[in-house]
Amino acid sequence: MNPLPVIVIGAGHAGVECAFALRQAGVPQDILLIGDEPHLPYERPPLSKAMLSDALDIERVQLKPMAAFDKARITLRRGERVARLDTASRTVHLAGGEALHYSDCILATGGRARLLPGMDAMQVHAIRTLDDALRLKPELVPGQRLVVIGAGYLGLEIASTAAKLGLHVTVLENGRLMGGKVSPYTEARFAALHRDAGVALFTGVAVARCEGGPGDWRITLADGAEHEADLLLVSIGAVPNTELAEAAGIRCHDGIEVDALCQTSASGLFAIGDCANAHSHHGQRRCRIESVQNALFQARTVAAQLAGKPVAAVRPPTFWSEQCGKRLQMAGLVLLDAPIDDHVTHTDRGWVVERFQQGALRAVEAVDSPVDFVQKTRMIAAPISMETPACTTLSTEPQHA
Ligand SMILES: Cc1cc2nc3c(=O)[nH]c(=O)nc-3n(C[C@H](O)[C@H](O)[C@H](O)COP(=O)(O)OP(=O)(O)OC[C@H]3O[C@@H](n4cnc5c(N)ncnc54)[C@H](O)[C@@H]3O)c2cc1C
């Protein structure tokens, strides 16, 4: 047995799943999970959903109780930051000065909220961490004016929750709703739902500057229009945490580049979850997929590999969102630059959009139609088998999902 531990850096969805999957797959070594947040590892999806409106306490969003880590013999070191990685000597250096040697290391460092240039020092809200949600929640008071910059999934989820709580909500988006990742039909339906719920939704507008501070924000658009707000939330996506990998000389481009088995350009070093940029068999391009399902899948892929077990077949990536009392589920990825033929079907409570390209079903969206979602997702065009990884050679063309 290799006496050195397997070290997982980052204790989010991907890191925690990987640590447990390693143990379940029978990896005999010590497993060390290092996370820089002070909390027990927690789920992020509720942070922009139930956590902001319900009395969801911190325990309810925890991924596992402490006893589960002990039982699985996983050493969780929380509140500790990895400052440096030396892949030649296989050493992890903690910010506190400690050096730890590893047999294999998994980077699961996730991402951080992207802000507008010059905004770091300002007291805007963003939503990425439990602390972000705990800071925002008490400020969602009826009658307050909230401006949300960015109509991605998270921005819209928060806008919808805030409107329901009685705030006056304005959303400013310079592109399309949900990053243009949903069909025009679903986009239009959700735009109408948000507007019906009282959200002032502006698309195709560019924010030129934000001035003021909490309780008195003034947001000026490129066309000169102004919006005033008590609260300002910036929700314009995430930046992958690649600094450790980059400083260690690992190939990165919009994330840490990995092959189909999540291996980076250094041996014994893997990257999974939001920080990893992999070839998507379904999307037929390199991209980062920011979803719980992807984080779990990549975590299990690495664990199986290190335990010498077969790796599971690739399934279509899935994602969900909750807005305006509706549950949107998505599966698959459309190809870039190929015409899309959308087929819309109305169901008892919502609708389903099947998205065809080049004669094959590429993606499915379902709103309040979970059974249809499962059935249609099974029909998404099968990808290339995992046994013949399509990207043992790393491409240099990163593209977003
Ligand atoms: C508000 C919100 C809502 C979401 N809703 C959905 C949803 O509805 N459905 C869905 O599928 N997905 C959703 N997502 C996306 C999903 O949560 C992410 O894809 C998933 O959490 C990624 O997990 P991860 O482990 O890769 O990264 P993360 O969860 O970001 O975890 C990475 C961890 O690594 C730590 N770390 C970074 N650098 C270091 C270091 N040097 N040393 C030690 N620790 C470090 C970070 O602090 C963090 O704790 C949501 C995300 C957010 C933020």
The ligand as an SDF file (V2000), in Angstrom:
LIG
                    3D

 53 58  0  0  0  0  0  0  0  0999 V2000
  -26.0130   29.9610   -5.4340 C   0  0  0  0  0  0  0  0  0  0  0  0
  -25.7880   28.7720   -6.3120 C   0  0  0  0  0  0  0  0  0  0  0  0
  -26.8830   28.0310   -6.7710 C   0  0  0  0  0  0  0  0  0  0  0  0
  -26.6930   26.9300   -7.5820 C   0  0  0  0  0  0  0  0  0  0  0  0
  -27.7820   26.2160   -8.0060 N   0  0  0  0  0  0  0  0  0  0  0  0
  -27.5970   25.0820   -8.7400 C   0  0  0  0  0  0  0  0  0  0  0  0
  -28.6910   24.2880   -9.1440 C   0  0  0  0  0  0  0  0  0  0  0  0
  -29.8440   24.6250   -8.9020 O   0  0  0  0  0  0  0  0  0  0  0  0
  -28.4360   23.1470   -9.8200 N   0  0  0  0  0  0  0  0  0  0  0  0
  -27.1620   22.7390  -10.1200 C   0  0  0  0  0  0  0  0  0  0  0  0
  -26.9650   21.6780  -10.7190 O   0  0  0  0  0  0  0  0  0  0  0  0
  -26.1030   23.4910   -9.7490 N   0  0  0  0  0  0  0  0  0  0  0  0
  -26.2900   24.6480   -9.0880 C   0  0  0  0  0  0  0  0  0  0  0  0
  -25.2190   25.4240   -8.7370 N   0  0  0  0  0  0  0  0  0  0  0  0
  -23.8750   25.0030   -9.1750 C   0  0  0  0  0  0  0  0  0  0  0  0
  -23.3190   23.9740   -8.2260 C   0  0  0  0  0  0  0  0  0  0  0  0
  -23.5680   24.3260   -6.9000 O   0  0  0  0  0  0  0  0  0  0  0  0
  -21.8310   23.8510   -8.5000 C   0  0  0  0  0  0  0  0  0  0  0  0
  -21.6700   23.3550   -9.8140 O   0  0  0  0  0  0  0  0  0  0  0  0
  -21.1500   22.9070   -7.5210 C   0  0  0  0  0  0  0  0  0  0  0  0
  -21.2970   23.3940   -6.2060 O   0  0  0  0  0  0  0  0  0  0  0  0
  -19.6690   22.8170   -7.8630 C   0  0  0  0  0  0  0  0  0  0  0  0
  -19.0050   22.1590   -6.8430 O   0  0  0  0  0  0  0  0  0  0  0  0
  -17.4240   22.2500   -6.7090 P   0  0  0  0  0  0  0  0  0  0  0  0
  -17.0880   21.3580   -5.5700 O   0  0  0  0  0  0  0  0  0  0  0  0
  -16.7870   22.0460   -8.0150 O   0  0  0  0  0  0  0  0  0  0  0  0
  -17.1090   23.7680   -6.3300 O   0  0  0  0  0  0  0  0  0  0  0  0
  -17.4830   24.6000   -5.0430 P   0  0  0  0  0  0  0  0  0  0  0  0
  -18.8090   24.1860   -4.5350 O   0  0  0  0  0  0  0  0  0  0  0  0
  -17.2630   26.0230   -5.4090 O   0  0  0  0  0  0  0  0  0  0  0  0
  -16.3960   24.1830   -3.9470 O   0  0  0  0  0  0  0  0  0  0  0  0
  -15.0410   24.5270   -4.0530 C   0  0  0  0  0  0  0  0  0  0  0  0
  -14.4860   24.6950   -2.6620 C   0  0  0  0  0  0  0  0  0  0  0  0
  -13.0710   24.7830   -2.7330 O   0  0  0  0  0  0  0  0  0  0  0  0
  -12.6150   25.7760   -1.8370 C   0  0  0  0  0  0  0  0  0  0  0  0
  -11.2740   26.2010   -2.2340 N   0  0  0  0  0  0  0  0  0  0  0  0
  -10.9060   26.9280   -3.3220 C   0  0  0  0  0  0  0  0  0  0  0  0
   -9.5700   27.1350   -3.3370 N   0  0  0  0  0  0  0  0  0  0  0  0
   -9.0710   26.5170   -2.2360 C   0  0  0  0  0  0  0  0  0  0  0  0
   -7.7600   26.3920   -1.6990 C   0  0  0  0  0  0  0  0  0  0  0  0
   -6.6880   26.9220   -2.3140 N   0  0  0  0  0  0  0  0  0  0  0  0
   -7.5910   25.7130   -0.5430 N   0  0  0  0  0  0  0  0  0  0  0  0
   -8.6610   25.1490    0.0830 C   0  0  0  0  0  0  0  0  0  0  0  0
   -9.9380   25.2500   -0.3820 N   0  0  0  0  0  0  0  0  0  0  0  0
  -10.1460   25.9110   -1.5290 C   0  0  0  0  0  0  0  0  0  0  0  0
  -13.6900   26.8530   -2.0200 C   0  0  0  0  0  0  0  0  0  0  0  0
  -13.6840   27.8000   -0.9750 O   0  0  0  0  0  0  0  0  0  0  0  0
  -14.9430   26.0010   -2.0050 C   0  0  0  0  0  0  0  0  0  0  0  0
  -15.3840   25.7380   -0.7040 O   0  0  0  0  0  0  0  0  0  0  0  0
  -25.3810   26.5520   -7.9460 C   0  0  0  0  0  0  0  0  0  0  0  0
  -24.2820   27.3090   -7.5240 C   0  0  0  0  0  0  0  0  0  0  0  0
  -24.4800   28.4170   -6.7140 C   0  0  0  0  0  0  0  0  0  0  0  0
  -23.2860   29.2320   -6.2540 C   0  0  0  0  0  0  0  0  0  0  0  0
  1  2  1  0
  2  3  1  0
  2 52  2  0
  3  4  2  0
  4  5  1  0
  4 50  1  0
  5  6  2  0
  6  7  1  0
  6 13  1  0
  7  8  2  0
  7  9  1  0
  9 10  1  0
 10 11  2  0
 10 12  1  0
 12 13  2  0
 13 14  1  0
 14 15  1  0
 14 50  1  0
 15 16  1  0
 16 17  1  0
 16 18  1  0
 18 19  1  0
 18 20  1  0
 20 21  1  0
 20 22  1  0
 22 23  1  0
 23 24  1  0
 24 25  2  0
 24 26  1  0
 24 27  1  0
 27 28  1  0
 28 29  2  0
 28 30  1  0
 28 31  1  0
 31 32  1  0
 32 33  1  0
 33 34  1  0
 33 48  1  0
 34 35  1  0
 35 36  1  0
 35 46  1  0
 36 37  1  0
 36 45  1  0
 37 38  2  0
 38 39  1  0
 39 40  1  0
 39 45  2  0
 40 41  1  0
 40 42  2  0
 42 43  1  0
 43 44  2  0
 44 45  1  0
 46 47  1  0
 46 48  1  0
 48 49  1  0
 50 51  2  0
 51 52  1  0
 52 53  1  0
M  END
$$$$
